[in-house]
Amino acid sequence: MSDKKAAQVANGDSSPLIPLQGGWHQLKVPLPFSLKWVNSYIIPDSNGYTVIDPGLHTGEALKAWEIAMAELRIGWSDISRIILTHQHPDHYGLAGYVQQQSGAVVNMTERSHRYALRLWNADSEYPAAINALFSRHGMPVELREAIGSNLEGFIAMVSPQPRVSYMKAGETLAMNGGSWKLLDAPGHAFGAVCLYEPRRRWMICGDQVLPRITPNISLVPGEEADPLKHFLGSLDRLAEFDVDYALPGHMNPFAGFKERIEELQSHHARRLEGIKSMLLEKEATAFEVCEGLFGIRLRDNPHNLRFAMGETLAHLVHLELRGDIASRQRMGVYYYKTVTSE
């Protein structure tokens, strides 16, 4: 969706609803940041409609939902189930509101739910934890404070929070006449799942495999130490599935699922080699590496800066655990350098 198209959707001047195969619909729910929209999938089911990832709780998102329901001639009460691929606010945020309006069951994994409750409450320790992490890796205090304020701003956009019924990776879920296997999809969001229907060869892939853009893989305080390793392992497992049609959390449904996985694997291999080359001549903090990779323009965008710094740390940690780089601490800040045979 272009910036103009996203503005038209937000203003109610263009329909955000796109018909897909089998009576499914893709709803492009507007977002107030650079991704422009998140996909919600509206699926006719045996008892009303199932919704995948309803979006962020904003006025623009609710306007998109009003347009979609008017076109489909349905109301909130026709939504019987909400399935959340993962806990990030752009996917999770409207779940509680839609549940209040519809009485729908909300399904997500226990780990995803635990993470959501950890982050999105007024007493959350997460802003302090991310502040401390980024401080140890060289980020200036004013940028860390801006990131903290940005995080606090999401609480309203995920409220009210839903009552959740847990589902598990490995289980099978009946939906739209099919039998969908829930697949563990770690790395981008631990506790995330993809849903695969072998008869149709469809994959609902959340943010694990996206067309044209790479999913953010961030080191998160309190989560796994090597998220990139988990993500790359997940890509290896997903590549084993025969997929004709992939329905992602962002951008548009696509074919060529295995080819896209190979592109993502190549991207991270290049990124790792680029960081090693960057650290060959001169040691640097993670923040210096981050700005070398993504540029200083992100200093004015705390939302994207948090993602970029987390992504940088995920790659640095992965390289250090592989033995390709080493870190040392100086005055409370970590510095990284490529390990050579000399």
C-alpha positions in Angstrom: 0.0 0.0 0.0 1.4 3.4 -0.9 1.4 6.3 1.6 -1.4 7.9 -0.4 -3.4 4.6 -0.3 -2.8 4.2 3.4 -4.1 7.8 4.0 -7.2 7.0 1.9 -7.9 3.9 3.9 -7.4 5.8 7.2 -9.7 8.6 6.0 -12.4 6.1 4.9 -11.9 7.1 1.2 -10.9 3.7 0.0 -11.9 0.2 1.0 -9.2 -1.7 3.0 -10.9 -5.0 2.3 -9.6 -7.3 -0.3 -11.4 -10.6 -1.3 -9.2 -13.7 -1.4 -9.8 -17.3 -2.4 -12.5 -19.4 -0.7 -14.5 -16.5 0.7 -11.6 -15.2 2.8 -10.9 -11.5 3.1 -7.7 -9.6 3.8 -8.3 -6.5 5.8 -5.5 -3.9 5.7 -5.7 -2.4 9.1 -3.8 1.0 9.2 -0.8 1.4 11.5 0.7 4.7 12.7 4.3 3.8 11.7 6.3 2.9 8.7 4.8 -0.5 7.9 1.5 1.4 7.1 -0.8 -1.6 7.7 -1.1 -5.0 9.3 -3.1 -7.8 7.7 -6.2 -9.2 9.5 -7.8 -12.2 7.8 -11.6 -12.6 8.0 -12.5 -16.2 7.5 -16.0 -17.7 7.2 -16.3 -20.5 9.6 -18.8 -23.1 10.9 -20.0 -20.6 13.6 -19.7 -17.1 12.3 -16.3 -15.7 11.4 -12.7 -16.4 12.6 -10.4 -13.4 12.6 -6.6 -13.7 12.4 -4.8 -10.8 14.1 -7.3 -7.9 14.4 -4.7 -5.1 14.5 -3.8 -2.2 16.7 -6.4 -0.4 18.8 -6.6 3.0 17.2 -9.4 5.2 15.7 -8.0 4.6 12.2 -8.1 0.8 12.7 -11.7 0.9 14.0 -12.7 2.9 11.0 -11.2 0.3 8.7 -13.1 -2.4 10.6 -16.4 -0.5 10.3 -15.8 -0.2 6.5 -15.1 -3.9 6.2 -18.0 -5.0 8.3 -20.4 -2.8 6.3 -19.1 -4.3 3.0 -19.4 -7.8 4.4 -22.8 -7.0 6.0 -21.7 -8.5 9.3 -21.6 -7.1 12.8 -19.3 -7.7 15.8 -21.6 -10.5 17.0 -20.8 -12.5 13.8 -17.1 -12.8 14.9 -16.9 -16.0 17.0 -13.1 -16.5 17.3 -9.9 -14.5 17.2 -6.6 -16.2 16.6 -3.4 -14.3 17.4 -0.3 -15.4 15.6 1.8 -13.6 18.1 1.8 -10.9 20.8 3.2 -7.8 19.1 0.8 -4.9 19.5 0.1 -4.4 15.8 -1.4 -7.9 15.8 -2.7 -8.2 19.4 -3.9 -4.7 20.2 -7.6 -4.9 19.1 -8.2 -8.4 20.4 -9.6 -7.3 23.8 -11.9 -4.7 22.2 -13.2 -7.0 19.6 -13.8 -9.6 22.3 -15.8 -7.1 24.3 -18.0 -6.2 21.3 -18.4 -9.8 20.0 -18.0 -12.2 22.9 -15.4 -14.0 20.7 -13.0 -16.6 22.0 -9.4 -15.3 21.8 -6.7 -18.0 21.1 -3.0 -17.5 21.5 -0.1 -19.4 23.0 0.6 -19.2 26.7 4.1 -17.8 26.1 2.8 -15.1 23.8 0.2 -14.1 26.3 2.7 -14.1 29.2 5.0 -11.8 27.1 2.0 -9.4 26.3 1.1 -9.2 30.0 4.7 -8.5 30.9 5.0 -5.6 28.5 1.7 -3.9 28.2 0.8 -2.8 31.7 1.4 0.4 33.6 3.8 -1.3 36.1 5.9 -3.1 33.4 9.6 -3.5 34.2 10.3 -3.8 30.5 11.1 -0.2 29.7 13.7 -0.2 32.5 15.1 -3.5 31.2 15.5 -2.3 27.7 17.0 1.0 28.9 19.6 -0.9 30.9 20.4 -3.2 28.0 20.8 -0.4 25.5 22.9 1.6 28.0 25.4 -1.3 28.3 25.7 -1.2 24.6 26.5 2.5 24.1 23.2 4.2 23.3 23.0 7.8 24.6 20.6 8.5 27.4 18.3 10.8 25.5 17.6 8.2 22.9 16.9 5.6 25.6 14.4 7.9 27.3 12.6 8.5 24.0 12.3 4.7 23.5 10.8 4.4 26.9 8.2 7.0 26.2 7.4 5.3 22.9 6.9 2.0 24.7 4.5 3.5 27.2 2.4 4.9 24.4 1.5 1.4 23.3 -0.5 0.5 26.4 -3.6 2.4 25.3 -3.3 0.7 21.9 -3.5 -2.8 23.3 -6.2 -2.0 25.9 -8.5 -3.6 27.0 -6.5 -6.8 27.0 -8.4 -10.0 26.2 -9.3 -13.0 28.2 -7.3 -15.8 26.5 -7.8 -19.5 25.8 -4.4 -21.1 25.1 -3.4 -23.1 22.1 -0.1 -24.9 21.6 2.3 -25.5 18.7 1.8 -29.1 17.5 -1.9 -29.0 18.0 -4.4 -29.1 15.1 -7.1 -26.5 14.8 -10.3 -26.8 12.8 -11.0 -23.7 10.6 -13.0 -23.1 7.5 -13.4 -26.8 6.8 -9.7 -27.5 7.1 -7.4 -29.0 9.6 -4.7 -26.5 10.4 -1.5 -27.5 12.2 0.0 -25.0 14.6 3.8 -24.6 14.0 6.2 -23.1 16.5 7.7 -20.0 15.0 10.4 -18.5 17.3 12.9 -15.7 16.7 10.7 -12.7 15.7 8.4 -13.3 18.6 8.9 -16.3 21.0 5.5 -18.0 21.4 4.5 -17.2 17.8 2.8 -19.7 15.6 2.3 -20.3 11.9 -0.8 -22.2 10.7 -0.5 -24.8 7.9 -3.3 -26.6 6.1 -1.8 -29.6 4.1 -4.7 -30.3 1.9 -4.8 -26.7 0.5 -1.1 -26.1 1.0 -1.8 -22.7 2.6 0.4 -21.2 5.3 -0.7 -18.4 7.6 2.8 -17.2 8.5 2.3 -14.1 10.7 5.5 -12.1 10.6 7.8 -15.2 10.4 8.1 -15.0 6.6 7.3 -11.7 4.9 7.5 -10.8 1.2 9.9 -8.0 0.3 10.7 -7.0 3.9 12.7 -8.9 6.5 11.1 -9.7 9.9 12.7 -7.9 12.8 14.8 -10.3 14.9 15.7 -8.6 18.2 17.6 -9.4 21.3 14.9 -8.9 24.1 15.9 -8.8 27.8 14.4 -11.7 29.6 14.0 -13.8 26.4 16.4 -16.3 24.6 20.0 -15.4 24.4 20.3 -16.1 20.6 17.1 -15.2 18.8 18.7 -15.3 15.4 19.7 -18.9 15.9 16.1 -19.8 16.7 14.8 -17.8 13.8 17.2 -19.4 11.3 16.3 -22.9 12.6 12.6 -22.0 12.2 13.2 -21.1 8.6 14.9 -24.4 8.0 11.8 -26.2 9.4 9.3 -24.1 7.5 11.1 -24.7 4.2 10.2 -28.4 4.5 6.5 -27.6 4.1 4.9 -27.7 0.6 3.2 -24.2 0.4 1.3 -22.9 -2.6 -0.1 -19.8 -0.9 1.3 -17.8 2.0 -0.7 -15.3 4.0 1.7 -13.0 5.8 1.1 -10.4 8.6 2.3 -7.6 6.4 2.4 -6.9 2.6 0.2 -9.2 0.4 -0.3 -12.9 0.1 2.3 -14.5 -2.1 3.6 -17.6 -3.8 7.2 -18.8 -3.8 7.3 -19.5 0.0 10.5 -21.6 -0.2 12.3 -19.1 -2.4 11.4 -16.3 0.0 12.8 -18.3 2.9 16.1 -18.7 0.9 16.2 -14.9 0.4 15.8 -14.3 4.1 18.5 -16.8 4.9 20.8 -15.1 2.4 20.0 -11.7 3.9 21.1 -12.7 7.4 24.2 -14.4 6.1 25.2 -11.2 4.3 24.4 -9.1 7.4 26.6 -11.3 9.6 29.5 -11.1 7.2 29.0 -7.3 6.9 29.2 -6.9 10.7 32.3 -9.1 10.8 34.0 -6.9 8.2 32.9 -3.7 10.0 34.5 -4.9 13.2 37.7 -6.2 11.6 39.6 -2.9 11.6 38.1 -1.2 14.7 36.2 -2.3 17.8 32.8 -0.7 18.3 29.8 -0.6 20.5 26.5 -2.2 19.4 25.1 1.3 19.1 27.9 2.3 16.7 27.3 -0.8 14.7 23.6 -0.1 14.6 24.2 3.4 13.2 26.7 1.9 10.7 24.0 -0.5 9.5 20.9 1.7 9.7 22.1 5.3 9.7 21.8 8.2 12.1 18.3 9.2 10.8 16.7 6.7 13.2 17.7 9.0 16.1 14.5 10.8 15.3 12.3 7.7 15.3 12.4 5.9 18.6 10.1 3.1 17.4 12.3 2.1 14.5 15.5 2.8 16.6 14.4 0.2 19.1 13.9 -2.4 16.4 17.3 -1.5 14.7 19.2 -1.7 18.0 17.5 -5.0 19.0 18.3 -6.4 15.5 21.9 -5.3 15.7 22.3 -7.0 19.2 20.8 -10.2 17.9 23.4 -10.4 15.2 26.3 -9.5 17.5 25.2 -12.1 20.1 24.9 -14.7 17.4 28.4 -13.9 16.0 29.9 -13.9 19.5 28.4 -17.3 20.4 29.8 -18.7 17.2 33.2 -17.4 18.1 33.5 -15.0 15.2 33.7 -11.8 17.3 34.5 -11.1 20.9 33.4 -8.4 23.4 35.1 -6.6 26.2 33.7 -4.3 28.8 35.1 -0.8 29.4 33.5 1.6 31.9 30.3 -0.4 31.9 29.9 -0.5 28.1 30.6 -3.4 25.8 32.8 -3.2 22.7 33.0 -5.8 19.9 35.8 -6.8 17.7 36.2 -9.5 15.0 38.3 -12.5 16.1 41.3 -13.1 13.8 43.8 -15.9 13.6 46.7 -13.5 14.1 
